[in-house]
Amino acid sequence: MSAKPLLADAPWLTAGGTARVLELLNANGEEGRVVGGAVRNALLGLMPGDIDIATTALPDEVVRRAKAAGIKSVPTGIDHGTVTLIIDGQPYEVTTLREDTETFGRKARVAFGRDWVRDAERRDFTMNGLSVDASGVVYDYVGGIADAAARRVRFIGDPDQRIAEDFLRILRFFRIHAAFGAGAPDRDGYLACIRGRAGLASLSAERVRMEMLKLLAAGGASDAALAMAEGGLLQALIGGVAYTGPLATMIAIERELGLQPSPTRRLAALTVAVTEDARRVALRFRLSNAEAKALDSMGHRWWRFVAKDEANARRLLYRLGPERYHDRVLLGWARAESDVRSPHWRALAELPQRWTAPKFPLKAADFIARGMAEGPALGHVLTLAEDAWLAADFPLEEAALASIADQAAARISRDQKH
């Protein structure tokens, strides 16, 4: 184990809510430390993210101390030793040190303990097994400092055992590697994930969705997805073909255009060729309604953009709205095997930035004035007129609009006579 004052000047540790929680816990023979991802992120020069705290104090004692200090506590997982303290609206999860007494998948039986080493050894990856005390001293019982420096995601102890304890760790292995790793995934961990891949079928759709969307948002998403596909892990999750090439292109396009990573858009590039794919993936991952609709829209005839000119693109922008249009263009671009610096595709993608679709100017009153009665025919004539208006490239001149209205009304009148 190494212990070095590496984070003595970290403001998130020495001030604010974190400092208050640690001060609360560090008294009368008990100790509290920040553990896991926040320590890892700080060593990598990143924002700490969620701050989780471990303590030797039992949950009831944590609640008692919080109450005495006027801090709100919520027993979010008190059976497992977790109490959430709320300070200035910010939640801090405080968990009593634990050690496994028996493991059977996610249902591991744990006992509260006071041993920081055993608590670290029951975690998943070495870079997540670090802890830091209130003075900034980092404690490393599992080789996490060296692995974080090398950007190496490595299981603590036996990878097969860690995976058997919770098969979600297979996805976490690739997700953490995509976010913080460098180079090829750790070989021992990778092979263990392949050996344990049948266990992915036991995971709930909600847990798979959470990890996969986080993975796809990460900087190394393309390489991680490719490694998963080559290991036979990805196809089983999505229930179909994994399109790793379009995913890589989509990520390159986002970077070329200066866009924030979109997990949903990247998921479409990876999994969706037709709308049937979108519906299957939405079901398997139990996506939210908004995510499912976005995936379905992107998969709907994206190939029409391959040969689109700007006039046709304007009509699609009018029909879809800016957000849906933009995502579908990018999926078409990613699947077109075109240069990510293509002027044609960039112009289509940036169309919403330089052109705003006007509202259809004709109303029901325009056709009632032409002698049409209210009823189903009125809705039909408005649809005909709107189609003609789009085909004419959105004219707004009164003469052009009158001509469109006259022709649509005349056509409906002829249809009714026949």
C-alpha positions, 0 to 999 in steps of 0.5 A: 500500500502507498500513501501520499498527500496527493490531493492536499490542495483539492478544493472540493475535498478541503471545503464545502459539503465534503469537508463538512461530512468528513469532519462529522465522521472523523471524531470519537474513534471513527473515520471517513474518507472519499472513495472510488470515482472522485479520487480516480478523477482527481488523480487524472486531473478531472472534475470529481463528479459524484462524491461517495464517502466511506466510514467506519461508523455504523449507519445509525451513528451516521444518522445520529451525528447528522441530526446533531449537526442539523444535517438532513439524512435520508436512509437510501440504502441503510440495510446495505450501510448507505445513508445520504446526507444533504448539504446545501441541496447536494447529496453525499452518499455515506456507506459503512465499510463492508466485507463480503461474507458470501457472494451469489451474483448481485445478492452478496451477503455483506457484513459491516467492518472497520477494515479499509483494505477489505473494503477496497478489495471488494470493489471492481477495478483498481482505479476505483479502489482508492480512498482519500482522507480529509488531509488529502492522503490517498490510500492505495491497497490494490495498485490503483495509483499506478493503473490510473497513471497508466490509464489501465482498467484492471479488475481487483483480484481474480477477474472471473470472480469479480464478474461472477459477483455481478455480471454488470461489471462486464459492461462497466469494464468497457465503459470505464475503459472507454472513459478513462482507459488508453490502448487495448483493454487489459487482456486478463480482464477482457478474456474474463469478460468473454468467458462470462458473457453468458451472464449478460442475459441475466441483467435487467434492461434498465441496468444495461441501458444505463451502462451502454449510454454512458459508454457511448458518451465516452471519448473511447466509445468507438474502440470499446464497442469494437472490442466488445463486438470482436469478443462476441459481447455486443451482438448478444446485447443488441440482438442484431448486427453491430455497425462499429464502422458507422459508430466510428464515423458518427463520432468523427462527424460530431467532433468535426462539427464541434457537437457534444457527444449524443449517446442516442445518436451514437446508439443509432449509428451502432445498431440501427439500419431500419426502423425495425432495428430501432424498435428492437433496441428500444425494447431490449434496452428499455429506452425512455419514450423520447429516446425510442422516438429519436431512434425510430425517427433516425432509422426511418429512410435515412438513406434518402439523404445520400442523394439529397439536394438542398431543396429536398432537404428543406422539405424534410427539415420542414416535416421533421423539425430541426432536431429530428432532421439533424439527427437523421442527416448525421445518421445518413452521413455516418452510413454513407461511407463519405468523408467526414469533411464532405462539404455536401454533407456538412451543408445538409447538416448545417441547414437548420443554422442558416434556414428556418422553415416558414409556417404553412400560410394557407388556412381552412378559411382560404378554402371556405372562401372558395366555396368548400364546406367544413368536413373531411374534404377540408382537411384533405384539401389542406394536405394537398395544398401543403404538398404543392406548397412544399414542391414549389419551395415554400412560396409566400407571394399572394399570387403563388399562394392563390394559385396553389389554393385554386388548384387544390380546391379544383382537384377536390371538387373534381374528385367529389364529382367522380 
